Amino acid sequence: MATGSATDNPVEYISHHLQPLSVGNGFWTFNLDTMFFSILIALSVMFVSYNVGKNITSSEPRGMQNILETLIEFVNNLVKEAFPKPNKIVGPLGLTIFLWVFLMNAMDLIPVDLLPKAADLMGIHYLKVVPTTDPHTTFALSLTVFALCIYYNIKIKGSFGYFKSFLVHPFGIYLAPINFILTLVEELAKPLSLALRLFGNMFTGELVFLLIALLPWYFIPVPGTLWAIFHILVITLQAFIFMVLAIMYISLASEESH
């Protein structure tokens, strides 16, 4: 754990906060803090949703039930616009992505030193609180969406039909080698852009909070509060964009059969 005031060595302070709690080496490195907070948030969403569903009322909905019903209706409307036929998977998937990503992003609103210092008192010297500032999280999410896109392509076109689309799109079969390269790049760009967009925005937001924490204590409240208010819009927008793009990518994989 870095000692002394943060302003004594700002580079060490920032580097320390960006260092995850990890075990293993190389490819088999596991970021324990990312896994812990991601699973904790997922379990919290499941617990709240289960309790709301168990106590649901149609006569006088209120509180969390109102919030969840509004989100469900909103996501279902997006899915209906994107899919010509009803789909029982994409609606719940979109809602799960939005809630999970939003709450993981919202961890960024906790004061940057609060949980790491509490962990340090328990002998845990490194702790990254925001899972989406870890590229492992964002790539895991985007690769899951990418796997679903491949699944729908193969389900609708068959394995040969999906492979054939790489040869004929976009210039026709006579330019098959060029088509294959362009389509492959296009497909790989989907999970890459999904992951890097979310990671880049959240990492930048975390870095700004760390820079604000380096200011003298009497300067922190105003810029900290203003950035937190702006960041609420950022974390919501990033969760929304990730959800919408996931729905659209799966929709494109489904529509190409028509």
C-alpha positions, 0 to 999 in steps of 0.5 A, a space after each residue: 500500500 502506498 504510504 503518505 499523502 497522495 500528493 507526495 507521489 501522485 504517480 505511485 498513488 494512481 498506479 496503486 489504485 489501477 493495480 488489481 488484486 490478482 493471482 497467477 501469471 500470464 494468461 492464467 492471471 485472475 483478477 480477484 477483485 473484478 470477479 468478486 464485485 462482478 459476482 456480488 453485483 450479479 447476485 444482488 440483481 438476482 436477489 432483488 429481482 427474485 424478491 420483487 417477482 415473489 411479491 409482485 402486485 398488479 393492483 398497486 405496483 410501487 417502488 422497485 417493482 415500478 422501476 423494473 417494470 419500466 425497464 422491462 417495458 423499455 427493453 422489450 420495445 427495443 427488441 420488438 423494433 429490432 426483431 421481426 419475430 418474437 424472441 424470448 432470449 434477447 429481451 431478458 439478455 438486454 435487460 440483464 446487460 443494462 442492469 449489470 453493466 450500469 451497476 458495475 459502472 456505478 461503483 465508480 461513484 464510490 469515493 476512490 479511497 474508501 473501499 481500498 483503504 478499508 481493504 488495506 486495514 484487512 491486509 488486502 493491499 490492492 483493490 480495484 472496485 469498478 469491474 468495467 475498468 478491467 478489460 477482462 470484464 468488458 471483453 468477457 461481456 462482448 465475447 458472450 454477445 459475439 458467441 450469440 451472434 455466431 449461434 444465431 447465424 449458424 442456427 438460421 443459415 447453417 454452418 455452410 451458409 454462414 461460411 458462404 456469407 464470408 465469401 459473397 459479402 459485400 462484392 459477390 462471389 467473384 471477389 471471394 478472397 477480398 470478401 472473406 478478409 473484409 467480412 472477417 474484419 467486420 465480424 471481429 470489430 464487433 466484440 472489439 469495439 464493444 469491449 474497448 468502448 466500455 472499458 475506455 470510457 470507464 477507465 477514463 472516468 476512474 482516472 479523472 476521479 483519481 486526479 480529483 483526489 490529488 487536489 488539496 482537500 478544500 478544492 475536491 468537493 466542487 470538481 468532485 461533485 460536478 464530475 460525479 453528476 456528469 459521470 452518472 450520465 456517462 455510466 447510464 449512457 455506456 450501459 445503454 449503448 452496450 445493451 443496444 449494440 448487443 441487441 442490434 448485432 444479434 438482430 443483424 445475425 437473425 435478419 440476414 436469413 431473410 
